[in-house]
Amino acid sequence: MNEATQITGWSKQQMADEIIAMLTPGCSLNLGIGMPTLIAERMPAELNVMIHSENGVLGINGRPTPETVSATLINAGKETVSVGPGASYFDSATSFGMIRGGHIDFSVLGGMEVDVAGNLANWMIPGKKVTGMGGAMDLVNGSKRILVMLTQFSKSGQCKLRDQCELPLTGQAVVTTIVTNLGIFTPTGRSFRIEKLAAGVSRDDLGIPASLLE
């Protein structure tokens, strides 16, 4: 399927809402750089979710207003954020201790490829300059559940849900659930189980071989 024939499916905001519906009240949550940060902006206050950032913040509460913005209050992606009541600040050693100690319930990460085994590639494309994997290597191994939020197709029209990842891996067999603009999927080890499709989307629109779909 090429880019011209792709259907839109969910907006990024709708994808964020689908992920929010999976969260449990009072859980801890880490959001990766890029699309996942939309989740913080749309999080209902009544869920009482504690959003963690690996640079040393717990209790992020969406974006600041022009009156409250502070250049020193940022997330791991260097975006300015606001915090809610009870928020706390700490050094990176403590922050990564939370991650490696299994204290983060959910992490939502972006991705370039995910395969049927739950392998995730989200940190580099060979030949392109990168600054490193960052906290992703810890998050995929330390968080209780890994949700990946990504568009179904790359800019070149290639489906990002694959039989086997071709790009360098961030983690092996770590992905719990995948949310794309076309639907929600679970990697089973042999295929992708379709949990939900966006309105107007059919199996034929997914760009995934029928043999890899349940």
Phi, psi and omega in degrees: 000128177265170187299328184293333184261000181288147174262161189281312184070221181283150169284170177299324179293321178292323175300316178300319180294324177297321179290318179303323180294341179273346186281153178260142180305135177079009182283165171261144190216132172247136182246127178287172180289145177097223184307320182304335181294341176299333183298320180299325182288336186249006185289123176293135182299328184292344177286338178055041179280134178263108183271127185253143173232135189292349175281358171116041178226137172229121181115026178297141185223067175074205184262149177282160172275165177303332181280335185250357184296139177226129181293344181265354179252098186227165173263187184294340177269011179066023175267141178290142182224169170244166180232158180257180178302138179086004180296154179221160182231146184201171181280171184295327180297316177294318181299314181285338171296322176298316182292307184291337178277001177080026184265001177259119184287315182228140166236134176247117184240154169282175180200152173257330176208143169225140180243178187297337179278357183083015175286143182238132171240115183215016188236341179201154169243121182308134180094349178253144182291131176227157180263355179128172184282339180065216183278356185300323182296328177279319183297319183291338180259335185261337182281149181289324178222136178248117174253134180249130182244116184201160173285150184297325185237148173285173178298334179275359177091008179274136177292136182273350176265114195231161173298318179210133179297141177256337180276162178303135186280146169271322180199152180256132177051048185247341189278127177272310186217145178242130175240119177243180177290348181255343181172188179240133188223150175240123174286129185256353186106330178239341186198184173250122176274125179282118178267327182193143175244146176296155181304133178083000181261136176244169178302327182291342181275351192280341182073016180248132178304142182303331181291344181256012182242140172243000000 
